[in-house]
Amino acid sequence: MMVFRAGIVGCGRVGAEFDDDPKREQISTHAGAYSAVDSVELVAVCDLNEEKLRKCGEKWGIPSLYKDVEEMLDNEALDILSICTWNSSHLEIARQAASSGARAIFCEKPIADSLKNADEMIKLCHEKDIILQVDHQRRFDKFHQEVRSFLQGGNLGRIQQVTFYYTRGIANTGSHMFDLLRFFFGDAEWIRAIYSQNRSPNPNDPNIDGVMKFKDGLFCAIQACDDKNFLIFEMDCLGTEGRLNLTHSGYDLEFYHVGESKLFSGYKELFPAASPIDKDVPRDFMVDGVRHLIECLNKGQKSISSGEDGRAALELICAFHESAKEDGKRIRLPLRDSKIEIQSR
Ligand SMILES: NC(=O)c1ccc[n+]([C@@H]2O[C@H](COP(=O)([O-])OP(=O)(O)OC[C@H]3O[C@@H](n4cnc5c(N)ncnc54)[C@H](O)[C@@H]3O)[C@@H](O)[C@H]2O)c1
């Protein structure tokens, strides 16, 4: 069995620290995911912050620790590099990885800080034959894949209306939301957006509400809440033959079917029903993401969460900014020449 050499730049929350949280039941970091997969060895990590670097090295037993990414890339002959730094540094680090001979990049979302820089990343990975995978991790999850097949198989009838609730910023959590909406319903034709009255914790990454119209005619309402009160990441999907509500950050699902109304003659209503999708499948999206990347390397395939998918989520983030700045102006997609720069941490 071929064992790939992996390294991580950025030993913060998603790089290494989330797994310190006793409430998290599944592996939630790149360090944890590489450590859980046999066909990859986590040989080196890098962080500007010495304390984080030391803690990560100790926790995961990593032989080589670096403060400089270029030095790590020069010394370690990495096959795979995870980029777990803030989005403004993703392009520069991807450039360094590409010239070091790495064969795959597992990049955190949002893919970059501007569409121009996302395009540059995609281009350089294409030119060097590097697999670029963006960590919108629900794509790797069997449960979310089942929900997608269910919806796309017409099991809810025609989808009449979708509402998505999120918190913590249009670029931060919004990136996952837009990716999931594209995963389920395809590309948007246009959007309209306004700034939310419910704050985001990051003043540089506002909460934005809006409406998306998808190419097949479906409308989706995007609604932000304030995470000071509670976290929410939910999709309520109303079809002609039922209702599917993806709840608890995508860990749970409520289902309703259509039946004769008990209140009004001649009408139908929605009633709670057993989930048609198995909710008890193992949930290990981060590890599944690493497994998928290894499979792509072994088979020379593109990732199911590609650079282009990451760019499309970023494009929607930029479109929401463009529209909100002009108080709800309709913005058609694809966006060309957006000057928006995204600051997401
Ligand atoms: N997929 C997810 O669910 C998820 C969850 C959290 C964060 N993220 C994304 O991951 C990225 C990082 O977020 P975070 O919350 O882990 O941030 P963080 O601040 O906890 O960690 C980032 C780390 O990167 C280090 N760093 C920054 N620039 C560096 C450089 N040039 N060289 C070496 N080290 C460098 C910092 O010192 C810090 O330790 C962001 O893009 C964020 O949106 C994704």
The ligand as a Gaussian input file, in Angstrom:
#p B3LYP/6-31G(d) Opt

LIG

0 1
 N      -14.414000      23.565000       7.349000
 C      -14.783000      24.040000       8.516000
 O      -15.766000      23.618000       9.111000
 C      -13.971000      25.134000       9.153000
 C      -14.050000      25.371000      10.529000
 C      -13.257000      26.395000      11.068000
 C      -12.436000      27.149000      10.257000
 N      -12.411000      26.910000       8.914000
 C      -11.556000      27.709000       8.009000
 O      -10.200000      27.351000       8.255000
 C       -9.342000      28.486000       8.141000
 C       -8.629000      28.681000       9.488000
 O       -9.605000      28.940000      10.498000
 P       -9.364000      28.606000      12.040000
 O      -10.621000      28.941000      12.705000
 O       -8.784000      27.244000      12.212000
 O       -8.266000      29.716000      12.375000
 P       -7.255000      29.795000      13.609000
 O       -6.947000      31.247000      13.804000
 O       -7.747000      29.010000      14.770000
 O       -5.974000      29.046000      13.031000
 C       -5.221000      29.529000      11.956000
 C       -3.747000      29.235000      12.273000
 O       -2.983000      29.526000      11.113000
 C       -1.742000      30.099000      11.529000
 N       -1.196000      30.826000      10.392000
 C       -1.742000      31.863000       9.740000
 N       -0.961000      32.233000       8.685000
 C        0.087000      31.379000       8.675000
 C        1.208000      31.214000       7.816000
 N        1.416000      32.017000       6.771000
 N        2.093000      30.232000       8.105000
 C        1.898000      29.417000       9.167000
 N        0.843000      29.513000       9.995000
 C       -0.048000      30.472000       9.756000
 C       -2.119000      30.956000      12.717000
 O       -1.013000      31.226000      13.553000
 C       -3.179000      30.101000      13.409000
 O       -2.634000      29.248000      14.403000
 C      -10.263000      29.653000       7.730000
 O      -10.232000      29.764000       6.326000
 C      -11.630000      29.205000       8.230000
 O      -12.705000      29.774000       7.493000
 C      -13.150000      25.913000       8.373000

